[in-house]
Amino acid sequence: MQTMDAIPISTYNSATVILELIYRMKVKDVMTRNLITASETDTLRSIQHLMKDKSITGVPIVNGSHLLGLVSVDDIICALDFGYIEDPASKHMTTEMIVLEDDMPVSFAIQYFDRFRFHRFPVLNRSKELVGMVTNRDITTYLLLEINKEVDKLERKSMLFSQEVCLLNQVQSYSIARHDFEKAGYASTQIKKHLKKAGVAPALIRRVAVAAYELEMNIVVHSDGGEIIAEYESDRVTITARDYGPGIPDVGLALQKGYTTADEWTRSLGFGAGMGLPNVQSVSDKFSITSSAKGTVVISTIFLKPQP
């Protein structure tokens, strides 16, 4: 199995709401159930093609529902390097595996990722049948969805005691640090809260929140740090993302859906899918981007009222 950096979530010092989610969720809640598998007689060449076609980096080797081993992308690379790519999987698959059970709390899975530094773990049920695979991306994605639900609940409660806030001539600025995934999403959450307090229509809030979040994550993932500036006016919200470099070599290419320069570690966390700037552009009424080696500036404007 390949090793990697630990999942950036702590079961000891994370926020209370995250800890509650971690201990409430089970591995079966977050695991991937639609498994792509191979048999022990399949060649490593066929498994290589399977990985390429399905965009995956590991394939369980099974006999029926019984897990026999695992072939990773590292195994395929070695087979290509040493000339045994036509050998059956049974000769080179990893058979000494660490597995999770589907009824285990997600906290166990997080500790496994931290301790063993693997990309993925097979998941078995009580009958020792293979029922799923779990990656740190599965956990991160599910947690983000659940955290958003919890945040929405808290915001709905707080809105009962809130008064509308005038948007006119207000500006908020947020400093964004490079690779600070722990605080990633804070700026977009605050912007969303501000708009809710102001009584902005939910559909417009969603558009602004998408633009703010994607721009914030671009700074976290791709830049050397920067800032998000939210300018609230009576008829529009303007989100400006300004970073300190290294710049975008080809802006046109960066605006294409699916294009990304994120490394494997970042993608394994569920980020860097190449949809950030295209998503911002699609939700914006006005959009501009300029970039050089000194930094990138993206401006997204969303109108709150119909424009003449």
KELUM-45687 format. One record per residue (C-alpha): residue number from 0; residue in three letters; chain; x, y, z. Coordinates in Angstrom, 1 decimal. Layout:
// residues N
LONU   nr  rest  kette    east   north      up
LONU  NUM   ALA      A       X       Y       Z
...
***
This chain:
// residues 308
LONU   nr  rest  kette    east   north      up
LONU    0   MET      A     0.0     0.0     0.0
LONU    1   GLN      A     1.1     3.6    -0.7
LONU    2   THR      A     1.7     5.8     2.3
LONU    3   MET      A     0.8     9.4     2.6
LONU    4   ASP      A     0.3    12.3     5.0
LONU    5   ALA      A    -2.3    11.9     7.7
LONU    6   ILE      A    -5.8    13.2     7.3
LONU    7   PRO      A    -5.8    16.8     8.7
LONU    8   ILE      A    -8.5    16.2    11.3
LONU    9   SER      A    -7.7    15.5    15.0
LONU   10   THR      A   -10.0    13.4    17.3
LONU   11   TYR      A    -8.5    15.2    20.3
LONU   12   ASN      A    -8.5    19.0    19.6
LONU   13   SER      A   -11.0    19.6    16.8
LONU   14   ALA      A   -14.0    21.8    17.4
LONU   15   THR      A   -16.8    20.3    19.5
LONU   16   VAL      A   -19.2    20.1    16.5
LONU   17   ILE      A   -16.6    18.2    14.5
LONU   18   LEU      A   -15.9    15.8    17.3
LONU   19   GLU      A   -19.6    15.1    17.8
LONU   20   LEU      A   -19.9    14.2    14.1
LONU   21   ILE      A   -16.8    12.0    14.1
LONU   22   TYR      A   -18.0     9.9    17.1
LONU   23   ARG      A   -21.5     9.7    15.7
LONU   24   MET      A   -20.7     8.6    12.2
LONU   25   LYS      A   -19.8     5.0    11.3
LONU   26   VAL      A   -17.4     3.8     8.6
LONU   27   LYS      A   -20.3     2.5     6.6
LONU   28   ASP      A   -21.7     6.1     6.4
LONU   29   VAL      A   -18.6     7.4     4.6
LONU   30   MET      A   -17.2     4.4     2.7
LONU   31   THR      A   -17.5     3.8    -1.1
LONU   32   ARG      A   -19.9     1.0    -1.7
LONU   33   ASN      A   -19.7     0.8    -5.5
LONU   34   LEU      A   -16.5    -1.2    -5.6
LONU   35   ILE      A   -14.3    -1.8    -8.7
LONU   36   THR      A   -12.6    -5.1    -8.2
LONU   37   ALA      A   -10.5    -7.7   -10.0
LONU   38   SER      A    -9.8   -11.4    -9.7
LONU   39   GLU      A    -6.4   -13.0    -8.8
LONU   40   THR      A    -6.1   -14.3   -12.3
LONU   41   ASP      A    -6.4   -10.9   -13.9
LONU   42   THR      A    -3.1    -9.6   -15.3
LONU   43   LEU      A    -1.5    -6.5   -13.8
LONU   44   ARG      A    -1.8    -5.0   -17.4
LONU   45   SER      A    -5.6    -5.4   -17.3
LONU   46   ILE      A    -5.7    -3.9   -13.8
LONU   47   GLN      A    -3.6    -1.0   -15.1
LONU   48   HIS      A    -6.2    -0.3   -17.8
LONU   49   LEU      A    -9.0    -0.6   -15.2
LONU   50   MET      A    -7.3     2.0   -13.0
LONU   51   LYS      A    -6.9     4.3   -15.9
LONU   52   ASP      A   -10.5     3.9   -17.1
LONU   53   LYS      A   -12.0     4.4   -13.7
LONU   54   SER      A    -9.5     7.0   -12.4
LONU   55   ILE      A    -8.6     5.0    -9.3
LONU   56   THR      A    -5.3     4.2    -7.6
LONU   57   GLY      A    -6.1     0.9    -6.0
LONU   58   VAL      A    -8.1    -2.2    -6.9
LONU   59   PRO      A    -9.2    -5.0    -4.4
LONU   60   ILE      A    -8.5    -8.5    -5.5
LONU   61   VAL      A   -11.5   -10.7    -4.6
LONU   62   ASN      A   -12.9   -14.2    -4.9
LONU   63   GLY      A   -16.6   -13.6    -4.8
LONU   64   SER      A   -17.1   -11.4    -1.7
LONU   65   HIS      A   -13.8   -12.6    -0.1
LONU   66   LEU      A   -10.9   -10.2    -0.1
LONU   67   LEU      A    -7.7   -11.7    -1.2
LONU   68   GLY      A    -5.4    -8.7    -1.6
LONU   69   LEU      A    -4.9    -5.3    -3.1
LONU   70   VAL      A    -3.1    -3.9    -6.1
LONU   71   SER      A    -2.1    -0.3    -5.9
LONU   72   VAL      A    -0.7     2.1    -8.5
LONU   73   ASP      A     2.8     1.6    -6.9
LONU   74   ASP      A     2.5    -2.1    -7.7
LONU   75   ILE      A     1.7    -1.3   -11.3
LONU   76   ILE      A     4.6     1.1   -11.6
LONU   77   CYS      A     7.0    -1.6   -10.2
LONU   78   ALA      A     5.5    -4.1   -12.7
LONU   79   LEU      A     6.2    -1.7   -15.6
LONU   80   ASP      A     9.7    -1.0   -14.4
LONU   81   PHE      A    10.7    -4.6   -13.9
LONU   82   GLY      A     8.9    -6.1   -16.8
LONU   83   TYR      A     6.3    -8.3   -15.2
LONU   84   ILE      A     3.2    -6.3   -16.1
LONU   85   GLU      A     1.6    -9.4   -17.8
LONU   86   ASP      A     1.8   -11.5   -14.6
LONU   87   PRO      A    -1.4   -12.4   -12.7
LONU   88   ALA      A    -2.4   -10.2    -9.8
LONU   89   SER      A    -2.0   -13.2    -7.4
LONU   90   LYS      A     1.8   -13.0    -7.8
LONU   91   HIS      A     2.3    -9.4    -6.8
LONU   92   MET      A    -0.7    -8.2    -4.9
LONU   93   THR      A    -0.5    -7.0    -1.3
LONU   94   THR      A    -1.9    -9.7     1.0
LONU   95   GLU      A    -0.9    -8.3     4.4
LONU   96   MET      A    -3.7    -5.8     4.7
LONU   97   ILE      A    -5.1    -3.7     7.5
LONU   98   VAL      A    -8.9    -3.5     7.3
LONU   99   LEU      A   -11.8    -1.7     8.9
LONU  100   GLU      A   -15.2    -3.0     9.9
LONU  101   ASP      A   -18.3    -1.2     8.7
LONU  102   ASP      A   -19.7    -0.7    12.2
LONU  103   MET      A   -16.5     1.0    13.5
LONU  104   PRO      A   -16.8     4.7    14.4
LONU  105   VAL      A   -15.2     7.1    11.9
LONU  106   SER      A   -12.9     8.1    14.7
LONU  107   PHE      A   -11.2     4.7    14.3
LONU  108   ALA      A   -10.7     5.3    10.6
LONU  109   ILE      A    -9.1     8.7    11.2
LONU  110   GLN      A    -6.7     7.2    13.8
LONU  111   TYR      A    -5.9     4.4    11.2
LONU  112   PHE      A    -5.0     7.0     8.6
LONU  113   ASP      A    -2.9     8.9    11.1
LONU  114   ARG      A    -1.1     5.8    12.3
LONU  115   PHE      A    -0.5     3.8     9.1
LONU  116   ARG      A    -0.5     6.6     6.5
LONU  117   PHE      A    -2.2     4.5     3.8
LONU  118   HIS      A    -4.3     5.9     1.0
LONU  119   ARG      A    -7.2     3.6     1.6
LONU  120   PHE      A    -8.6     0.8     3.7
LONU  121   PRO      A   -10.8    -2.1     2.7
LONU  122   VAL      A   -14.0    -2.4     4.8
LONU  123   LEU      A   -15.5    -5.7     5.8
LONU  124   ASN      A   -18.8    -6.6     7.4
LONU  125   ARG      A   -19.3    -9.0    10.4
LONU  126   SER      A   -19.3   -11.9     8.0
LONU  127   LYS      A   -15.8   -10.8     6.8
LONU  128   GLU      A   -17.2    -9.9     3.4
LONU  129   LEU      A   -15.8    -7.0     1.4
LONU  130   VAL      A   -18.5    -4.3     1.5
LONU  131   GLY      A   -16.6    -1.1     0.8
LONU  132   MET      A   -13.4     1.0     0.6
LONU  133   VAL      A   -12.7     4.1     2.6
LONU  134   THR      A   -10.3     6.9     1.7
LONU  135   ASN      A    -9.5    10.1     3.7
LONU  136   ARG      A   -11.2    12.0     0.9
LONU  137   ASP      A   -14.4    10.0     1.6
LONU  138   ILE      A   -14.2    11.1     5.3
LONU  139   THR      A   -13.4    14.7     4.5
LONU  140   THR      A   -16.2    15.1     1.9
LONU  141   TYR      A   -18.8    13.6     4.2
LONU  142   LEU      A   -17.7    15.7     7.1
LONU  143   LEU      A   -17.9    18.9     5.1
LONU  144   LEU      A   -21.4    18.0     4.1
LONU  145   GLU      A   -22.5    17.2     7.6
LONU  146   ILE      A   -20.7    20.3     9.0
LONU  147   ASN      A   -22.6    22.5     6.5
LONU  148   LYS      A   -25.8    21.0     7.7
LONU  149   GLU      A   -24.9    21.7    11.3
LONU  150   VAL      A   -23.9    25.3    10.5
LONU  151   ASP      A   -27.2    25.8     8.7
LONU  152   LYS      A   -29.1    24.6    11.8
LONU  153   LEU      A   -27.1    27.0    14.0
LONU  154   GLU      A   -27.7    29.9    11.6
LONU  155   ARG      A   -31.4    29.3    11.4
LONU  156   LYS      A   -31.6    29.4    15.2
LONU  157   SER      A   -29.5    32.5    15.4
LONU  158   MET      A   -31.6    34.3    12.8
LONU  159   LEU      A   -34.6    34.2    15.1
LONU  160   PHE      A   -32.8    36.7    17.3
LONU  161   SER      A   -31.1    38.7    14.6
LONU  162   GLN      A   -32.0    42.0    13.0
LONU  163   GLU      A   -31.5    42.9     9.4
LONU  164   VAL      A   -28.2    44.5     8.7
LONU  165   CYS      A   -27.8    47.2     6.1
LONU  166   LEU      A   -25.4    46.2     3.4
LONU  167   LEU      A   -24.6    49.6     2.0
LONU  168   ASN      A   -20.9    50.6     2.1
LONU  169   GLN      A   -19.7    47.7     4.2
LONU  170   VAL      A   -16.5    46.0     3.5
LONU  171   GLN      A   -15.1    42.8     5.1
LONU  172   SER      A   -11.6    41.5     4.7
LONU  173   TYR      A   -10.2    38.1     5.6
LONU  174   SER      A    -6.5    37.0     5.6
LONU  175   ILE      A    -6.1    33.5     4.0
LONU  176   ALA      A    -2.9    31.4     4.7
LONU  177   ARG      A    -1.4    28.9     2.4
LONU  178   HIS      A    -2.4    25.3     3.0
LONU  179   ASP      A    -4.4    26.3     6.2
LONU  180   PHE      A    -7.1    23.6     5.6
LONU  181   GLU      A    -8.2    23.9     9.3
LONU  182   LYS      A    -9.5    27.4     8.8
LONU  183   ALA      A   -10.4    27.0     5.1
LONU  184   GLY      A   -14.0    28.0     4.5
LONU  185   TYR      A   -14.1    30.6     7.4
LONU  186   ALA      A   -14.3    33.6     5.1
LONU  187   SER      A   -17.1    32.2     2.9
LONU  188   THR      A   -19.0    31.2     6.0
LONU  189   GLN      A   -18.8    34.7     7.5
LONU  190   ILE      A   -19.9    36.2     4.2
LONU  191   LYS      A   -22.9    33.8     4.0
LONU  192   LYS      A   -23.9    34.7     7.6
LONU  193   HIS      A   -23.7    38.4     6.8
LONU  194   LEU      A   -26.0    38.0     3.8
LONU  195   LYS      A   -28.5    35.9     5.7
LONU  196   LYS      A   -28.7    38.6     8.5
LONU  197   ALA      A   -29.4    41.1     5.8
LONU  198   GLY      A   -32.3    39.2     4.5
LONU  199   VAL      A   -30.8    38.4     1.0
LONU  200   ALA      A   -32.7    35.8    -1.0
LONU  201   PRO      A   -31.3    32.2    -0.5
LONU  202   ALA      A   -30.7    31.7    -4.2
LONU  203   LEU      A   -28.4    34.8    -4.3
LONU  204   ILE      A   -26.7    33.8    -1.1
LONU  205   ARG      A   -25.8    30.4    -2.6
LONU  206   ARG      A   -24.2    32.1    -5.6
LONU  207   VAL      A   -22.2    34.4    -3.5
LONU  208   ALA      A   -21.2    31.6    -1.1
LONU  209   VAL      A   -20.0    29.4    -4.1
LONU  210   ALA      A   -17.9    32.2    -5.4
LONU  211   ALA      A   -16.4    33.1    -2.0
LONU  212   TYR      A   -15.7    29.5    -1.1
LONU  213   GLU      A   -14.1    28.5    -4.4
LONU  214   LEU      A   -11.9    31.7    -4.4
LONU  215   GLU      A   -10.9    31.1    -0.8
LONU  216   MET      A   -10.0    27.5    -1.5
LONU  217   ASN      A    -7.9    28.5    -4.5
LONU  218   ILE      A    -5.8    30.7    -2.3
LONU  219   VAL      A    -5.4    28.0     0.3
LONU  220   VAL      A    -4.5    25.3    -2.3
LONU  221   HIS      A    -2.6    27.0    -5.0
LONU  222   SER      A    -1.1    30.3    -3.7
LONU  223   ASP      A     1.4    31.6    -1.2
LONU  224   GLY      A    -1.5    33.1     0.8
LONU  225   GLY      A    -3.6    36.2     0.3
LONU  226   GLU      A    -6.9    37.8     1.2
LONU  227   ILE      A   -10.7    37.7     0.5
LONU  228   ILE      A   -12.4    41.1     0.4
LONU  229   ALA      A   -16.2    41.2     0.4
LONU  230   GLU      A   -17.8    44.5    -0.6
LONU  231   TYR      A   -21.5    44.9     0.2
LONU  232   GLU      A   -23.6    47.4    -1.7
LONU  233   SER      A   -27.3    48.0    -1.9
LONU  234   ASP      A   -27.5    46.3    -5.3
LONU  235   ARG      A   -24.5    43.9    -5.5
LONU  236   VAL      A   -21.9    42.0    -3.6
LONU  237   THR      A   -18.3    42.0    -5.0
LONU  238   ILE      A   -15.9    39.3    -3.9
LONU  239   THR      A   -12.2    40.0    -4.6
LONU  240   ALA      A    -9.6    37.3    -4.1
LONU  241   ARG      A    -6.0    38.6    -4.1
LONU  242   ASP      A    -3.0    36.4    -3.5
LONU  243   TYR      A     0.8    36.8    -3.3
LONU  244   GLY      A     1.8    34.5    -6.1
LONU  245   PRO      A     3.1    32.4    -7.8
LONU  246   GLY      A     0.6    33.3   -10.5
LONU  247   ILE      A    -1.3    31.3   -13.1
LONU  248   PRO      A     0.8    30.5   -16.2
LONU  249   ASP      A    -2.2    30.1   -18.5
LONU  250   VAL      A    -5.4    31.8   -17.3
LONU  251   GLY      A    -7.4    30.5   -20.3
LONU  252   LEU      A    -6.5    26.9   -19.4
LONU  253   ALA      A    -7.2    27.5   -15.7
LONU  254   LEU      A   -10.8    28.5   -16.6
LONU  255   GLN      A   -11.4    25.1   -18.3
LONU  256   LYS      A   -13.4    22.7   -16.2
LONU  257   GLY      A   -11.3    19.9   -14.8
LONU  258   TYR      A    -7.9    21.5   -15.3
LONU  259   THR      A    -5.9    21.5   -12.1
LONU  260   THR      A    -2.3    21.9   -10.9
LONU  261   ALA      A    -3.0    20.5    -7.4
LONU  262   ASP      A    -0.7    17.8    -6.2
LONU  263   GLU      A    -1.8    14.3    -5.3
LONU  264   TRP      A    -1.9    15.0    -1.6
LONU  265   THR      A    -4.3    18.0    -2.1
LONU  266   ARG      A    -6.5    15.9    -4.4
LONU  267   SER      A    -6.6    13.1    -1.8
LONU  268   LEU      A    -8.1    15.6     0.7
LONU  269   GLY      A   -11.0    16.3    -1.7
LONU  270   PHE      A    -9.7    19.6    -3.1
LONU  271   GLY      A    -8.1    20.7    -6.4
LONU  272   ALA      A   -10.6    19.1    -8.7
LONU  273   GLY      A   -10.2    21.8   -11.3
LONU  274   MET      A   -13.7    23.3   -10.9
LONU  275   GLY      A   -12.9    26.3    -8.7
LONU  276   LEU      A   -12.5    29.2   -11.3
LONU  277   PRO      A   -15.1    27.7   -13.7
LONU  278   ASN      A   -17.6    27.6   -10.8
LONU  279   VAL      A   -16.9    31.2    -9.8
LONU  280   GLN      A   -17.3    32.3   -13.4
LONU  281   SER      A   -20.6    30.5   -13.8
LONU  282   VAL      A   -22.2    32.1   -10.7
LONU  283   SER      A   -20.9    35.6   -11.4
LONU  284   ASP      A   -22.8    38.4   -13.2
LONU  285   LYS      A   -19.4    40.1   -13.7
LONU  286   PHE      A   -16.1    38.3   -13.6
LONU  287   SER      A   -12.5    39.3   -14.2
LONU  288   ILE      A    -9.1    37.7   -13.5
LONU  289   THR      A    -5.6    39.0   -13.9
LONU  290   SER      A    -2.4    37.1   -13.0
LONU  291   SER      A     1.3    37.5   -12.9
LONU  292   ALA      A     4.2    36.0   -11.0
LONU  293   LYS      A     3.5    38.6    -8.2
LONU  294   GLY      A     0.0    37.3    -7.7
LONU  295   THR      A    -3.5    36.8    -9.0
LONU  296   VAL      A    -6.6    39.0    -8.6
LONU  297   VAL      A   -10.0    37.5    -9.2
LONU  298   ILE      A   -13.1    39.7    -9.0
LONU  299   SER      A   -16.6    38.2    -8.9
LONU  300   THR      A   -19.7    40.5    -8.8
LONU  301   ILE      A   -23.2    39.2    -8.1
LONU  302   PHE      A   -26.1    41.6    -8.5
LONU  303   LEU      A   -28.8    41.6    -5.7
LONU  304   LYS      A   -31.2    43.5    -7.8
LONU  305   PRO      A   -32.1    43.4   -11.5
LONU  306   GLN      A   -29.8    45.6   -13.6
LONU  307   PRO      A   -31.1    48.0   -16.4
***
